[in-house]
């Protein structure tokens, strides 16, 4: 199925990622823009699945051009046409082994979490998140390599070093050579460039295309998906990463739960009323002290109830007002 041509592909919404609140990620995406990869990695994500299958079934490389037949129409794609469509530079390095040694040396510490010199190939766990993502993007959308996504190869490290160091690369030749290998019989190059080929199909005169589909949103790098990438890959426990996670809504839930104890405090006046009942027992003891004084008067029954009940009522009224 054509979906296998873009299952592992990453596409970029530059308008979204360049507004992120993450200095490292923004700097990395800006480097891609400065090295003229924006139009190639950020072009409109439209897919013509049936036509893509036919394109690769009939594709070949002849006379310096990628040639194929789709829906009865022959299409020829030269390196010049390829470069023009995606605004690719035609000057610069074509072999990553020519990246200057000092640029590679600096990259070995710049890419590292603790600024120590890391190896130019190996596992990604010692590399900062932004350069892990850069490695994944180059692997899935530029070199289109099948295999483990948990490692950095020397070729991609040199490519990342060139991007980070602002070294000019002949993107036109590098990418077209990869494109050529995709249609070359016997080549081990993984097929890809599904979005880019779909756009080229739209420019073929009189070619009737079938239904198109949108590129999966889960494979497009936006501010949201990049945040998710950071959270999922956070296995080292860097404090800097915790500041940019999207779990900032959790404190709001705690604030809601704090309102419940406030409801319980509404029972406090009732507790005070119970204390007034205790005050009655105290006043009854006072009655015992007053009774001997009242023995000289005959109407004990009239004096004791009225004189002693009034203070109790007054104290209760005072508590109610509070």
LUMMITOR-58222 format. One line per 5 residues: their letters; for each residue x, y, z of N, C-alpha, C, O. Coordinates in steps of 0.001 Angstrom, whole numbers. Layout:
a> X/Y/Z/X/Y/Z/X/Y/Z/X/Y/Z  ... .
//
This chain:
xxxxx> 832/-1206/0/0/0/0/868/1258/0/2019/1241/436  292/2336/-494/1042/3588/-558/1361/4127/825/2318/4883/993  562/3741/1824/804/4246/3173/2185/3872/3679/2750/4568/4524  2736/2768/3164/4076/2357/3578/5133/3344/3098/6257/3346/3599  4775/4184/2127/5720/5161/1598/5880/6360/2516/6849/7109/2392 .
xxxxx> 4939/6552/3441/5057/7698/4341/4742/7345/5792/4498/8236/6605  4743/6052/6124/4445/5638/7493/5411/6262/8486/5006/6703/9562  6680/6299/8129/7698/6818/9042/8150/8231/8697/9083/8756/9306  7490/8845/7724/7891/10185/7294/7490/11238/8321/6430/11148/8940  8351/12234/8491/8026/13386/9329/7946/14622/8441/8815/14852/7600 .
xxxxx> 6897/15409/8635/6745/16661/7908/6719/17782/8941/6470/17527/10119  6969/19003/8522/7130/20098/9480/6198/21257/9152/6112/21705/8008  5500/21735/10189/4742/22981/10082/5619/24079/10691/5579/24312/11899  6392/24737/9867/7357/25716/10367/6674/26891/11057/7214/27441/12017  5501/27279/10582/4785/28389/11219/4461/28076/12675/4388/28981/13507 .
xxxxx> 4270/26807/12979/3936/26403/14345/5182/26218/15208/5262/26766/16307  6144/25456/14723/7306/25116/15559/8205/26314/15829/8902/26341/16843  8203/27296/14952/9056/28467/15163/8514/29397/16236/9181/30362/16609  7314/29122/16738/6737/29934/17819/6819/29221/19162/6242/29685/20146  7521/28112/19213/7621/27334/20446/8373/28093/21533/9210/28953/21257 .
xxxxx> 8049/27748/22772/8766/28307/23916/9881/27336/24318/9920/26839/25443  10769/27086/23380/11897/26183/23618/13044/26659/22741/13045/26441/21529  14002/27298/23352/15079/27946/22604/15836/26968/21715/16139/27279/20563  16143/25787/22248/16901/24806/21477/16158/24318/20252/16731/24234/19165  14865/23991/20424/14068/23516/19298/13914/24594/18232/14050/24317/17040 .
xxxxx> 13635/25811/18654/13459/26907/17693/14749/27135/16907/14712/27337/15694  15883/27102/17594/17170/27296/16915/17422/26195/15886/17958/26453/14808  17032/24970/16227/17227/23857/15297/16372/24024/14046/16856/23830/12931  15095/24385/14229/14217/24572/13070/14641/25784/12237/14517/25772/11012  15137/26821/12897/15636/27981/12158/16841/27600/11300/17025/28135/10206 .
xxxxx> 17659/26675/11799/18810/26206/11022/18356/25477/9760/18999/25583/8716  17252/24738/9850/16708/24068/8663/16224/25084/7636/16374/24886/6431  15640/26178/8133/15184/27235/7223/16378/27894/6540/16357/28136/5333  17415/28181/7319/18592/28861/6781/19357/27996/5785/20056/28518/4916  19229/26675/5909/19911/25777/4965/18977/25348/3833/19225/24350/3156 .
xxxxx> 17906/26111/3638/17017/25952/2470/16316/24598/2403/16195/24008/1330  15859/24114/3545/15074/22875/3558/13604/23127/3889/12818/22186/3995  13237/24390/4050/11865/24704/4452/10850/24260/3411/9852/23630/3760  11080/24574/2142/10107/24228/1098/10050/22726/841/9031/22212/379  11127/22030/1134/11136/20586/919/10452/19855/2073/9687/18918/1846 .
xxxxx> 10724/20279/3312/10165/19604/4486/8860/20224/4966/8182/19654/5821  8500/21391/4422/7295/22064/4890/6282/22357/3810/5396/23188/4003  6396/21686/2670/5434/21905/1584/4067/21334/1962/3983/20530/2891  2992/21728/1266/1642/21229/1592/1578/19707/1609/2065/19041/695  971/19169/2660/935/17721/2843/-252/17048/2179/-1234/16723/2847 .
xxxxx> -175/16835/871/-1232/16163/113/-664/14878/-479/455/14865/-992  -1446/13792/-405/-982/12486/-872/-1948/11920/-1915/-3163/11934/-1717  -1400/11422/-3026/-2172/10677/-4029/-1684/9227/-3979/-727/8857/-4659  -2349/8428/-3174/-1847/7087/-2874/-1787/6186/-4108/-756/5562/-4357  -2854/6105/-4873/-2878/5216/-6044/-1816/5617/-7065/-1137/4765/-7637 .
xxxxx> -1685/6906/-7283/-704/7382/-8261/729/7142/-7779/1624/6897/-8588  944/7211/-6478/2281/6950/-5939/2706/5506/-6195/3849/5232/-6560  1757/4589/-5993/2056/3175/-6246/2445/2968/-7705/3428/2291/-8007  1668/3558/-8602/1951/3406/-10030/3265/4084/-10410/4009/3592/-11258  3539/5218/-9772/4782/5941/-10071/6000/5063/-9802/6904/4993/-10634 .
xxxxx> 6035/4399/-8660/7195/3574/-8327/7209/2257/-9103/8276/1714/-9386  6045/1754/-9439/6002/528/-10244/6591/744/-11636/7241/-145/-12185  6362/1920/-12198/6821/2218/-13559/8066/3096/-13594/8553/3442/-14670  8583/3457/-12420/9697/4400/-12366/11036/3809/-12762/11288/2619/-12575  11894/4665/-13314/13264/4283/-13677/14098/5556/-13805/13574/6668/-13748 .
xxxxx> 15390/5372/-13977/16289/6520/-14161/16955/6402/-15527/17698/5457/-15790  16675/7383/-16398/17209/7351/-17755/17643/8752/-18180/16946/9740/-17946  18801/8804/-18805/19305/10069/-19363/19334/11198/-18326/19023/12349/-18631  19710/10846/-17112/19836/11859/-16065/18519/12329/-15488/18479/13330/-14773  17433/11619/-15790/16118/12025/-15284/15388/10842/-14666/15585/9690/-15053 .
xxxxx> 14533/11162/-13685/13622/10164/-13123/12400/10131/-14026/11731/11148/-14216  12109/8957/-14584/11029/8817/-15568/10013/7802/-15061/10378/6781/-14478  8728/8093/-15290/7678/7152/-14910/6420/7446/-15721/6305/8482/-16374  5483/6505/-15659/4192/6665/-16332/3082/6512/-15308/3023/5519/-14582  2197/7510/-15255/1088/7504/-14299/-198/7818/-15054/-299/8851/-15716 .
xxxxx> -1178/6927/-14953/-2465/7102/-15638/-2291/7392/-17132/-2999/8211/-17717  -1324/6693/-17723/-1102/6835/-19161/-276/8035/-19561/-6/8214/-20748  139/8869/-18614/936/10056/-18913/2381/9845/-18448/2639/9393/-17332  3300/10185/-19335/4723/10064/-19003/5209/11347/-18332/4922/12451/-18796  5933/11190/-17258/6499/12340/-16563/8004/12155/-16432/8489/11065/-16128 .
xxxxx> 8731/13240/-16668/10182/13243/-16571/10609/14339/-15597/10213/15498/-15722  11420/13942/-14636/11837/14885/-13594/13356/14987/-13619/14062/14025/-13319  13840/16151/-13977/15283/16401/-13991/15714/16984/-12647/14883/17386/-11833  17011/17021/-12433/17528/17607/-11193/17184/19084/-11111/16885/19597/-10033  17225/19768/-12247/16898/21198/-12273/15437/21433/-11900/15131/22341/-11128 .
xxxxx> 14535/20618/-12447/13114/20746/-12128/12862/20428/-10657/12064/21092/-9995  13540/19424/-10164/13407/19031/-8767/13846/20172/-7847/13163/20492/-6874  14984/20778/-8161/15510/21871/-7344/14610/23098/-7405/14407/23778/-6400  14073/23377/-8590/13224/24555/-8764/11924/24438/-7975/11464/25417/-7386  11341/23263/-7961/10063/23074/-7270/10180/23253/-5765/9234/23712/-5124 .
xxxxx> 11322/22898/-5192/11465/22944/-3738/12519/23946/-3275/12976/23904/-2132  12900/24856/-4193/13821/25943/-3854/15088/25425/-3169/15496/25935/-2125  15698/24413/-3767/16882/23787/-3181/18155/24458/-3696/18238/24784/-4880  19137/24668/-2839/20406/25260/-3282/21172/24299/-4189/21127/23084/-3999  21862/24847/-5160/22598/24027/-6133/24104/24166/-5951/24877/23676/-6775 .
xxxxx> 24520/24823/-4891/25943/24973/-4606/26229/24496/-3189/25365/24548/-2314  27453/24032/-2981/27850/23569/-1658/28379/22148/-1700/28599/21582/-2770  28578/21585/-529/29129/20234/-411/28146/19196/-944/26932/19326/-792  28693/18182/-1561/27877/17048/-2004/28260/15763/-1279/27549/14761/-1354  29388/15802/-580/29859/14653/191/30008/15072/1646/30769/15989/1953 .
xxxxx> 29289/14411/2539/29317/14799/3942/30678/14579/4594/30961/15165/5639  31506/13761/4004/32853/13558/4544/33720/14801/4395/34798/14882/4984  33255/15768/3611/34010/17004/3405/33646/18094/4413/34161/19209/4329  32772/17785/5358/32436/18761/6403/33700/19047/7212/34354/18102/7654  34069/20313/7422/35307/20651/8132/35399/19994/9510/34403/19862/10221 .
xxxxx> 36612/19590/9865/36824/18893/11136/36477/19758/12345/35964/19253/13343  36757/21064/12258/36457/21925/13399/34955/22044/13627/34508/22177/14766  34175/21997/12552/32713/22030/12677/32213/20751/13339/31319/20791/14184  32787/19628/12956/32411/18348/13562/32817/18322/15027/32065/17832/15870  34001/18847/15339/34487/18873/16718/33552/19691/17603/33208/19263/18704 .
xxxxx> 33142/20853/17131/32226/21697/17909/30872/21015/18093/30268/21099/19162  30403/20343/17052/29099/19678/17125/29094/18569/18167/28061/18314/18787  30213/17914/18369/30286/16814/19338/30002/17290/20753/29530/16506/21576  30272/18539/21055/29954/19083/22379/28626/19833/22378/27901/19810/23373  28303/20498/21271/27033/21236/21181/25848/20288/21255/24837/20624/21872 .
xxxxx> 25941/19125/20649/24845/18162/20637/24682/17449/21973/23627/16872/22237  25706/17480/22818/25715/16706/24058/24942/17400/25169/24884/18629/25220  24343/16603/26069/23631/17146/27225/24561/17945/28126/24223/19050/28549  25744/17383/28424/26646/18014/29387/27840/18686/28724/28831/18992/29387  27748/18917/27411/28791/19608/26651/30104/18832/26576/31131/19397/26198 .
xxxxx> 30086/17561/26928/31269/16730/26755/31308/16201/25324/30284/16166/24642  32463/15801/24884/32621/15285/23528/31943/13918/23398/32300/12974/24103  30973/13818/22501/30289/12555/22267/30797/11935/20973/31453/12600/20171  30492/10675/20777/30909/9990/19562/30069/10470/18373/28952/10959/18542  30619/10322/17195/29915/10757/15987/28914/9720/15486/28242/9943/14480 .
xxxxx> 28814/8612/16168/27801/7604/15854/27517/6809/17116/28383/6658/17978  26297/6302/17213/25917/5535/18391/24503/5852/18827/23711/6382/18048  24182/5525/20083/22846/5739/20619/22548/7224/20795/23451/8042/20973  21251/7551/20739/20834/8953/20812/20666/9464/22239/20440/10657/22443  20774/8577/23231/20410/8980/24588/21293/10090/25163/20881/10777/26098 .
xxxxx> 22499/10277/24623/23389/11320/25126/23229/12640/24370/23936/13610/24643  22306/12665/23430/22121/13852/22593/20908/14651/23068/19918/14068/23509  20978/15961/22980/19864/16828/23353/18638/16516/22500/18750/16030/21375  17471/16805/23062/16219/16461/22397/16097/17085/21012/15625/16434/20080  16518/18341/20866/16351/18994/19570/17178/18313/18482/16773/18278/17320 .
xxxxx> 18333/17776/18858/19172/17107/17864/18763/15651/17665/19044/15063/16620  18103/15071/18658/17474/13764/18431/16389/13903/17359/16288/13093/16437  15591/14948/17511/14506/15165/16555/15051/15513/15174/14494/15096/14159  16138/16276/15139/16767/16591/13856/17266/15316/13187/17101/15137/11980  17874/14437/13968/18341/13159/13431/17177/12347/12870/17276/11785/11779 .
xxxxx> 16069/12285/13620/14898/11531/13160/14327/12116/11870/13932/11382/10964  14290/13448/11800/13744/14108/10611/14595/13825/9379/14071/13522/8307  15892/13923/9538/16786/13632/8412/16694/12171/8004/16720/11845/6817  16590/11304/8982/16549/9873/8700/15278/9469/7967/15319/8658/7042  14150/10036/8381/12865/9605/7839/12419/10396/6612/11665/9887/5782 .
xxxxx> 12882/11633/6498/12357/12490/5433/13396/12972/4435/13034/13503/3385  14676/12801/4733/15725/13246/3815/16498/12059/3252/16447/11792/2052  17214/11346/4121/17949/10172/3637/17031/8975/3447/17369/8046/2713  15859/8986/4110/14848/7928/3996/15511/6560/4189/15613/5747/3270  15952/6353/5422/16673/5131/5750/15805/4220/6589/15159/4671/7535 .
xxxxx> 15785/2947/6253/15072/1958/7056/16026/1396/8098/17227/1279/7857  15478/1049/9259/16311/480/10304/15986/1078/11648/14923/1669/11837  16912/923/12592/16698/1399/13952/16731/2916/13993/17642/3547/13458  15707/3499/14647/15661/4947/14808/16287/5382/16131/16176/6545/16520  16944/4450/16822/17516/4752/18126/18996/5086/18036/19658/5257/19060 .
xxxxx> 19514/5180/16833/20947/5401/16672/21218/6530/15694/20392/6854/14840  22396/7121/15840/22859/8169/14938/24013/7598/14117/24989/7099/14677  23902/7669/12804/24986/7200/11943/25978/8331/11699/25666/9500/11925  27155/7980/11244/28174/8989/10951/27689/9950/9871/27918/11156/9964  27019/9423/8848/26529/10275/7760/25559/11334/8277/25664/12506/7915 .
xxxxx> 24610/10920/9127/23633/11886/9639/24274/12845/10634/23897/14015/10696  25237/12363/11411/25924/13260/12342/26647/14357/11570/26594/15526/11951  27315/13985/10494/28008/14982/9675/27017/15942/9031/27295/17135/8904  25864/15424/8625/24835/16274/8032/24282/17251/9068/24057/18422/8765  24065/16763/10294/23589/17637/11365/24637/18676/11726/24304/19831/11992 .
xxxxx> 25906/18270/11736/26987/19205/12042/27046/20315/10999/27270/21477/11338  26844/19960/9733/26850/20957/8661/25682/21924/8810/25843/23129/8618  24505/21399/9153/23327/22252/9351/23547/23181/10533/23277/24378/10441  24034/22640/11638/24266/23444/12840/25362/24482/12624/25307/25581/13177  26360/24123/11812/27473/25037/11571/27285/25965/10393/28166/26769/10089 .
xxxxx> 26130/25863/9713/25855/26748/8590/26710/26480/7367/26987/27395/6591  27134/25229/7184/27957/24870/6026/27052/24675/4807/26099/23900/4884  27318/25345/3693/26483/25187/2485/26537/23757/1953/27610/23163/1850  25384/23220/1623/25273/21878/1057/24461/21969/-230/23447/22664/-288  24908/21272/-1241/24183/21222/-2508/22981/20292/-2327/23026/19119/-2698 .
xxxxx> 21917/20832/-1757/20728/20027/-1458/20118/19444/-2730/19580/18337/-2717  20204/20174/-3797/19630/19701/-5048/20235/18368/-5463/19511/17419/-5764  21554/18297/-5479/22223/17068/-5918/22067/15951/-4901/21820/14803/-5270  22212/16285/-3606/22117/15259/-2560/20737/14609/-2562/20630/13383/-2534  19685/15419/-2595/18324/14877/-2542/17928/14201/-3853/17221/13194/-3844 .
xxxxx> 18378/14749/-4972/18022/14133/-6252/18706/12774/-6405/18130/11859/-6995  19913/12631/-5888/20591/11336/-5930/19821/10290/-5126/19732/9129/-5524  19271/10712/-3999/18445/9797/-3202/17177/9442/-3972/16768/8282/-4003  16559/10440/-4591/15360/10237/-5397/15638/9270/-6549/14829/8391/-6844  16782/9444/-7187/17184/8574/-8300/17302/7118/-7835/16850/6198/-8516 .
xxxxx> 17915/6929/-6670/18095/5562/-6163/16765/4888/-5843/16670/3661/-5875  15742/5675/-5535/14436/5101/-5212/13812/4380/-6404/13041/3437/-6223  14134/4814/-7609/13535/4206/-8807/14534/3347/-9580/14217/2819/-10646  15738/3212/-9035/16758/2403/-9703/16593/940/-9314/16568/600/-8131  16482/90/-10308/16286/-1337/-10059/17503/-1924/-9343/18648/-1677/-9721 .
xxxxx> 17228/-2696/-8315/18306/-3314/-7552/18847/-2450/-6434/19650/-2919/-5628  18424/-1196/-6367/18899/-311/-5307/18259/-684/-3968/17108/-1116/-3911  19019/-510/-2914/18523/-805/-1568/17924/437/-906/17537/402/263  17853/1508/-1644/17301/2741/-1104/15811/2588/-811/15037/2171/-1672  15419/2932/419/14012/2883/801/13231/3943/26/13715/5056/-176 .
xxxxx> 12042/3596/-400/11208/4538/-1160/10532/5522/-211/10140/5170/901  10408/6749/-670/9806/7794/147/9490/9017/-688/9115/8896/-1854  9642/10234/-81/9337/11497/-756/7893/11511/-1257/7612/12081/-2312  6978/10893/-514/5593/10768/-974/4927/12125/-1179/4240/12331/-2180  5121/13041/-251/4505/14365/-369/5101/15128/-1548/4379/15748/-2329 .
xxxxx> 6417/15076/-1667/7089/15816/-2733/6695/15278/-4119/6465/16055/-5046  6620/13955/-4253/6232/13368/-5541/4783/13722/-5873/4452/13975/-7031  3920/13737/-4853/2516/14096/-5080/2397/15512/-5627/1568/15770/-6499  3211/16424/-5127/3193/17797/-5644/3717/17857/-7074/3218/18634/-7889  4720/17041/-7380/5233/16998/-8752/4188/16441/-9710/4106/16863/-10864 .
xxxxx> 3388/15490/-9228/2321/14924/-10066/1286/15984/-10433/731/15959/-11531  1031/16902/-9528/41/17952/-9798/478/18885/-10928/-353/19540/-11557  1777/18939/-11179/2292/19840/-12219/2391/19189/-13593/2763/19848/-14564  2062/17902/-13684/2133/17224/-14982/935/17652/-15833/-205/17473/-15403  1154/18204/-17012/39/18676/-17857/-905/17533/-18252/-475/16441/-18622 .
xxxxx> -2189/17824/-18161/-3243/16894/-18604/-3251/15559/-17852/-3818/14581/-18339  -2643/15512/-16698/-2670/14286/-15899/-3859/14335/-14943/-3947/15214/-14086  -4767/13381/-15105/-5928/13304/-14226/-5562/12485/-12989/-5152/11328/-13080  -5721/13111/-11856/-5368/12472/-10592/-6623/12016/-9863/-7689/12617/-9994  -6481/10956/-9102/-7597/10445/-8322/-7768/11222/-7029/-7312/12357/-6900 .
xxxxx> -8432/10588/-6081/-8684/11241/-4797/-7378/11418/-4020/-6506/10550/-4018  -7279/12549/-3374/-6110/12827/-2541/-6488/12683/-1074/-7668/12688/-721  -5500/12557/-247/-5720/12468/1198/-4726/13373/1905/-3630/13637/1409  -5133/13837/3065/-4254/14696/3845/-3182/13853/4525/-3433/12725/4950  -1998/14415/4618/-929/13731/5329/-1329/13614/6797/-1851/14574/7364 .
xxxxx> -1096/12449/7433/-1523/12248/8831/-1003/13344/9750/195/13625/9782  -1906/13956/10490/-1512/15054/11380/-545/14604/12462/258/15397/12953  -620/13328/12836/277/12816/13879/1725/12767/13414/2637/12649/14233  1945/12857/12092/3299/12808/11541/3813/14195/11165/4901/14327/10604  3031/15226/11476/3451/16591/11185/3982/17221/12464/3304/17221/13491 .
xxxxx> 5179/17750/12399/5785/18375/13566/5194/19765/13767/5423/20683/12980  4431/19889/14840/3869/21169/15254/4340/21431/16682/5047/20614/17272  3948/22560/17221/4311/22855/18607/3815/21752/19537/4520/21352/20463  2608/21266/19290/2007/20240/20143/2725/18901/20012/3057/18277/21020  2969/18451/18774/3599/17148/18590/5055/17154/19044/5564/16129/19498 .
xxxxx> 5724/18285/18927/7107/18363/19402/7145/18287/20920/8029/17647/21488  6185/18942/21585/6094/18816/23044/5877/17356/23430/6496/16859/24372  5007/16680/22710/4753/15264/22986/6014/14439/22764/6300/13517/23529  6751/14762/21738/8008/14064/21449/8971/14195/22628/9620/13225/23019  9056/15381/23181/9959/15621/24305/9541/14805/25514/10378/14191/26176 .
xxxxx> 8232/14799/25806/7734/14076/26972/7970/12576/26828/8430/11921/27762  7652/12039/25654/7791/10597/25430/9245/10159/25522/9543/9086/26049  10143/10981/25014/11555/10614/24990/12318/11058/26231/13539/10916/26299  11605/11591/27201/12263/12073/28415/12560/10895/29340/11756/10555/30208  13699/10290/29149/14111/9162/29983/15345/9492/30819/15830/8663/31589 .
xxxxx> 15839/10711/30655/17054/11094/31357/16738/11891/32611/17499/11846/33577  15631/12619/32612/15230/13385/33785/15850/14757/33849/16192/15218/34939  16009/15425/32735/16571/16767/32707/15537/17768/33226/14376/17726/32819  15953/18664/34119/15028/19645/34696/14468/20560/33617/13300/20946/33670  15286/20905/32652/14870/21813/31576/13667/21271/30830/12820/22037/30370 .
xxxxx> 13587/19959/30707/12477/19347/29982/11183/19496/30758/10128/19698/30158  11240/19402/32079/10024/19488/32892/9340/20841/32741/8128/20946/32927  10106/21877/32406/9532/23214/32284/8686/23397/31030/7893/24336/30955  8844/22513/30043/8124/22715/28785/7075/21660/28528/6441/21677/27473  6867/20728/29469/5862/19698/29259/4482/20314/29269/4294/21421/29775 .
xxxxx> 3520/19607/28717/2148/20108/28618/1307/19678/29805/79/19712/29738  1952/19273/30894/1225/18843/32070/1031/20015/33015/881/19823/34221  1033/21225/32480/878/22416/33306/-546/22603/33808/-784/23452/34667  -1500/21831/33293/-2885/21967/33709/-3163/21242/35022/-4226/21447/35608  -2258/20410/35501/-2473/19631/36711/-2708/20495/37940/-3620/20188/38707 .
xxxxx> -1929/21579/38180/-2183/22405/39360/-3594/22953/39431/-4105/23167/40531  -4252/23193/38287/-5613/23715/38296/-6572/22729/38943/-7500/23137/39641  -6362/21450/38725/-7216/20439/39321/-7048/20422/40832/-8018/20230/41566  -5819/20621/41299/-5577/20654/42730/-6268/21853/43368/-6769/21770/44489  -6289/22958/42647/-6922/24153/43180/-8415/23933/43382/-8991/24476/44325 .
xxxxx> -9045/23159/42531/-10468/22867/42665/-10720/22028/43901/-11695/22248/44619  -9842/21063/44152/-10038/20178/45289/-9853/20911/46606/-10398/20500/47630  -9093/21989/46585/-8876/22746/47805/-10127/23473/48271/-10199/23882/49430  -11106/23643/47407/-12327/24345/47789/-13224/23487/48679/-14079/24019/49387  -13041/22185/48652/-13901/21306/49424/-13746/21487/50934/-14755/21507/51638 .
xxxxx> -12516/21619/51468/-12407/21874/52901/-13144/23122/53337/-13584/23209/54483  -13292/24115/52425/-14010/25335/52773/-15468/25040/53097/-16076/25742/53905  -16039/24006/52475/-17420/23626/52746/-17535/23022/54127/-18531/23230/54821  -16523/22278/54530/-16541/21631/55831/-16508/22658/56937/-17084/22436/58002  -15843/23785/56707/-15740/24816/57728/-17096/25415/58062/-17259/26068/59093 .
xxxxx> -18064/25190/57187/-19395/25709/57459/-20032/25061/58674/-21000/25597/59215  -19512/23911/59123/-20047/23240/60303/-19504/23828/61592/-19979/23471/62670  -18531/24712/61518/-17912/25258/62715/-18901/26004/63615/-18816/25848/64833  -19832/26804/63089/-20806/27445/63990/-21604/26431/64792/-21943/26679/65950  -21908/25284/64179/-22639/24257/64909/-21826/23764/66083/-22377/23462/67141 .
xxxxx> -20508/23680/65903/-19648/23244/66998/-19690/24255/68123/-19694/23886/69297  -19720/25539/67768/-19795/26584/68784/-21105/26500/69559/-21134/26752/70763  -22194/26145/68865/-23474/26025/69548/-23428/24910/70573/-24016/25005/71650  -22709/23837/70212/-22579/22746/71170/-21837/23212/72406/-22116/22765/73519  -20893/24112/72203/-20157/24642/73339/-21069/25461/74250/-20844/25518/75459 .
xxxxx> -22096/26096/73683/-23019/26867/74515/-23797/25952/75445/-24167/26331/76556  -24037/24726/74959/-24746/23789/75823/-23896/23434/77023/-24408/23184/78114  -22575/23415/76808/-21686/23171/77929/-21709/24338/78893/-21542/24178/80102  -21924/25541/78317/-21958/26713/79191/-23146/26670/80134/-23128/27306/81188  -24197/25914/79758/-25347/25784/80641/-24958/25055/81917/-25401/25402/83012 .
xxxxx> -24132/24050/81754/-23717/23314/82941/-22888/24201/83842/-22926/24075/85066  -22131/25110/83221/-21340/26038/84022/-22240/27003/84759/-21999/27309/85926  -23300/27500/84078/-24211/28442/84716/-25007/27775/85817/-25399/28416/86792  -25247/26461/85651/-25983/25757/86696/-25168/25680/87965/-25721/25675/89065  -23870/25620/87821/-23022/25649/89006/-23084/27014/89666/-23032/27142/90889 .
xxxxx> -23197/28033/88818/-23342/29381/89377/-24646/29507/90158/-24716/30230/91151  -25669/28804/89708/-26952/28841/90405/-26818/28345/91833/-27439/28861/92762  -25977/27318/91972/-25791/26769/93311/-25156/27792/94233/-25408/27804/95438  -24321/28658/93646/-23704/29691/94481/-24694/30801/94813/-24596/31441/95860  -25622/31017/93935/-26576/32113/94155/-27704/31696/95092/-28255/32529/95812 .
xxxxx> -28046/30426/95084/-29181/29962/95873/-29088/30315/97354/-30084/30720/97953  -27920/30171/97948/-27888/30526/99370/-28236/31974/99597/-28856/32293/100612  -27874/32851/98716/-28200/34263/98878/-29686/34488/98727/-30270/35360/99371  -30297/33680/97855/-31721/33853/97599/-32591/33195/98644/-33814/33311/98574  -31992/32489/99640/-32808/31807/100638/-33568/32801/101511/-34606/32446/102069 .
xxxxx> -33077/34048/101645/-33775/35022/102453/-35088/35438/101810/-36003/35872/102510  -35197/35318/100533/-36447/35654/99842/-37260/34406/99633/-36707/33341/99362  -38575/34520/99756/-39468/33367/99644/-39603/32890/98208/-39544/31679/97998  -39783/33750/97187/-40074/33253/95814/-38816/32794/95087/-38364/33432/94136  -38266/31692/95543/-37081/31143/94869/-37402/30693/93445/-36560/30800/92553 .
xxxxx> -38617/30191/93231/-38970/29656/91914/-39029/30753/90862/-38804/30482/89682  -39321/31962/91254/-39424/33039/90259/-38060/33641/89953/-37818/34089/88832  -37192/33656/90910/-35894/34305/90695/-34926/33402/89928/-34263/33841/88989  -34856/32132/90343/-33835/31242/89753/-34007/31022/88257/-33022/31134/87527  -35204/30716/87758/-35330/30453/86314/-35065/31678/85461/-34356/31596/84459 .
xxxxx> -35643/32842/85860/-35543/34009/84971/-34152/34596/84983/-33610/34921/83926  -33574/34737/86127/-32272/35383/86224/-31176/34543/85594/-30220/35090/85045  -31296/33237/85662/-30222/32386/85160/-30408/32020/83699/-29424/31686/83039  -31606/32065/83163/-31828/31709/81761/-31439/32841/80843/-31002/32595/79719  -31585/34091/81293/-31314/35222/80420/-29868/35272/79942/-29645/35508/78754 .
xxxxx> -28883/35065/80795/-27508/35087/80282/-27269/34022/79236/-26501/34238/78299  -27922/32860/79380/-27731/31797/78401/-28261/32225/77045/-27616/31971/76028  -29403/32857/77007/-29986/33317/75752/-29107/34380/75118/-28919/34384/73902  -28572/35273/75919/-27722/36333/75387/-26444/35764/74788/-25999/36189/73722  -25864/34802/75485/-24629/34214/74951/-24891/33475/73657/-24059/33489/72750 .
xxxxx> -26048/32826/73562/-26388/32125/72325/-26571/33106/71181/-26163/32832/70052  -27178/34239/71466/-27391/35243/70428/-26073/35805/69937/-25904/36083/68750  -25134/35972/70873/-23838/36498/70470/-23119/35533/69548/-22481/35970/68591  -23200/34254/69801/-22544/33254/68966/-23180/33220/67585/-22485/33068/66581  -24491/33361/67532/-25175/33341/66241/-24731/34505/65375/-24597/34354/64160 .
xx> -24502/35651/65971/-24060/36809/65201/-22666/36598/64623/-22363/37109/63546  -21836/35871/65307/-20510/35591/64768/-20608/34688/63557/-19588/34339/62962 .
//
